[in-house]
Amino acid sequence: MQPKVTLHTAQDVLRQVLNDSDCSKPTLVAADTNFDLNLTNTLKNFMLEEYGLQYLPTKCTTDYGSTLDQSFTNLTLDEIFKVGTLESYYSDHKPLFVALK
């Protein structure tokens, strides 16, 4: 999402994507929302309440200590081996990864 997008607009975009998806099947959503989840729980609550998708916590996802990139899933923690970030030479954002068992 563009850095100046409002939270409301971000939720609308996620609704457009997720309303066309079957979230009763295993689902993993990874997004660069540009909302620092260290500062707000609004997006976490929206994804959980509207789609049953829980936030997969990671350490900071940028070189500046913010968490602007997130992943959400309906998989159980027993199905997930590891969640984390990698270093990137080309961006100040760190790529997310989710390893499944």
C-alpha positions as a Markdown table, in Angstrom:
| # | Residue | x | y | z |
|---|---|---|---|---|
| 1 | Met | 0.0 | 0.0 | 0.0 |
| 2 | Gln | 1.1 | 3.5 | -0.6 |
| 3 | Pro | 2.6 | 5.2 | 2.5 |
| 4 | Lys | -0.2 | 7.8 | 2.7 |
| 5 | Val | -3.1 | 5.4 | 2.4 |
| 6 | Thr | -5.5 | 5.6 | 5.3 |
| 7 | Leu | -6.3 | 2.6 | 7.5 |
| 8 | His | -9.9 | 2.6 | 6.2 |
| 9 | Thr | -8.6 | 2.4 | 2.6 |
| 10 | Ala | -6.3 | -0.4 | 3.5 |
| 11 | Gln | -9.2 | -2.3 | 5.0 |
| 12 | Asp | -11.3 | -1.8 | 1.9 |
| 13 | Val | -8.5 | -3.2 | -0.3 |
| 14 | Leu | -8.0 | -6.2 | 2.0 |
| 15 | Arg | -11.8 | -6.7 | 1.9 |
| 16 | Gln | -11.8 | -6.7 | -2.0 |
| 17 | Val | -9.1 | -9.4 | -2.0 |
| 18 | Leu | -10.4 | -11.5 | 0.9 |
| 19 | Asn | -14.1 | -11.4 | -0.1 |
| 20 | Asp | -13.1 | -13.2 | -3.3 |
| 21 | Ser | -11.2 | -15.8 | -1.3 |
| 22 | Asp | -12.4 | -18.9 | 0.6 |
| 23 | Cys | -11.0 | -18.3 | 4.1 |
| 24 | Ser | -12.4 | -21.6 | 5.3 |
| 25 | Lys | -9.4 | -23.2 | 3.4 |
| 26 | Pro | -5.8 | -22.7 | 4.6 |
| 27 | Thr | -5.1 | -19.1 | 4.0 |
| 28 | Leu | -1.9 | -17.0 | 4.3 |
| 29 | Val | -2.0 | -13.2 | 3.6 |
| 30 | Ala | 1.3 | -11.3 | 3.5 |
| 31 | Ala | 1.1 | -7.6 | 2.9 |
| 32 | Asp | 3.2 | -4.4 | 3.0 |
| 33 | Thr | 0.5 | -2.3 | 4.6 |
| 34 | Asn | 2.7 | 0.5 | 5.8 |
| 35 | Phe | 0.9 | 0.5 | 9.1 |
| 36 | Asp | 3.3 | -0.1 | 12.0 |
| 37 | Leu | 1.7 | -2.9 | 14.0 |
| 38 | Asn | 4.0 | -2.0 | 16.9 |
| 39 | Leu | 1.8 | 1.2 | 17.2 |
| 40 | Thr | -1.7 | -0.1 | 16.5 |
| 41 | Asn | -3.8 | -3.2 | 16.9 |
| 42 | Thr | -6.6 | -2.0 | 14.6 |
| 43 | Leu | -5.5 | -4.0 | 11.6 |
| 44 | Lys | -4.8 | -7.1 | 13.7 |
| 45 | Asn | -8.4 | -6.9 | 15.1 |
| 46 | Phe | -9.9 | -6.3 | 11.7 |
| 47 | Met | -8.3 | -9.3 | 10.1 |
| 48 | Leu | -9.3 | -11.5 | 13.1 |
| 49 | Glu | -12.8 | -10.3 | 13.5 |
| 50 | Glu | -13.8 | -10.1 | 9.8 |
| 51 | Tyr | -11.9 | -13.1 | 8.4 |
| 52 | Gly | -10.7 | -15.2 | 11.3 |
| 53 | Leu | -7.0 | -14.6 | 10.4 |
| 54 | Gln | -4.5 | -14.3 | 13.2 |
| 55 | Tyr | -1.4 | -12.1 | 13.0 |
| 56 | Leu | 1.9 | -13.9 | 12.7 |
| 57 | Pro | 4.2 | -11.8 | 14.8 |
| 58 | Thr | 7.7 | -11.0 | 13.6 |
| 59 | Lys | 10.4 | -8.8 | 14.7 |
| 60 | Cys | 10.7 | -5.4 | 13.0 |
| 61 | Thr | 10.3 | -5.6 | 9.2 |
| 62 | Thr | 12.3 | -2.5 | 8.2 |
| 63 | Asp | 15.8 | -1.3 | 8.8 |
| 64 | Tyr | 14.2 | 1.5 | 10.9 |
| 65 | Gly | 12.6 | -0.8 | 13.6 |
| 66 | Ser | 9.0 | -0.6 | 12.4 |
| 67 | Thr | 6.7 | -3.5 | 11.5 |
| 68 | Leu | 5.1 | -2.3 | 8.2 |
| 69 | Asp | 4.9 | -5.7 | 6.6 |
| 70 | Gln | 2.6 | -8.3 | 8.1 |
| 71 | Ser | 1.4 | -11.8 | 7.6 |
| 72 | Phe | -2.0 | -13.2 | 8.7 |
| 73 | Thr | -3.3 | -16.8 | 8.6 |
| 74 | Asn | -6.0 | -19.2 | 9.7 |
| 75 | Leu | -3.4 | -22.0 | 10.1 |
| 76 | Thr | -2.8 | -23.2 | 13.6 |
| 77 | Leu | 0.5 | -22.6 | 15.3 |
| 78 | Asp | 1.0 | -26.4 | 15.1 |
| 79 | Glu | 1.1 | -26.1 | 11.3 |
| 80 | Ile | 3.7 | -23.4 | 11.2 |
| 81 | Phe | 7.4 | -24.2 | 11.6 |
| 82 | Lys | 8.8 | -20.7 | 11.7 |
| 83 | Val | 7.9 | -17.1 | 10.8 |
| 84 | Gly | 10.6 | -14.4 | 10.3 |
| 85 | Thr | 12.3 | -11.9 | 8.1 |
| 86 | Leu | 15.4 | -11.9 | 5.9 |
| 87 | Glu | 17.8 | -9.2 | 5.0 |
| 88 | Ser | 17.4 | -7.3 | 1.7 |
| 89 | Tyr | 20.2 | -5.5 | -0.2 |
| 90 | Tyr | 17.7 | -3.6 | -2.4 |
| 91 | Ser | 15.1 | -2.3 | 0.1 |
| 92 | Asp | 14.8 | -1.0 | 3.7 |
| 93 | His | 11.9 | -3.5 | 4.0 |
| 94 | Lys | 12.9 | -7.1 | 5.1 |
| 95 | Pro | 11.2 | -9.9 | 3.2 |
| 96 | Leu | 8.8 | -12.0 | 5.3 |
| 97 | Phe | 8.8 | -15.8 | 5.3 |
| 98 | Val | 6.5 | -18.4 | 6.7 |
| 99 | Ala | 7.8 | -22.0 | 6.8 |
| 100 | Leu | 5.1 | -24.6 | 7.2 |
| 101 | Lys | 5.6 | -28.0 | 8.8 |
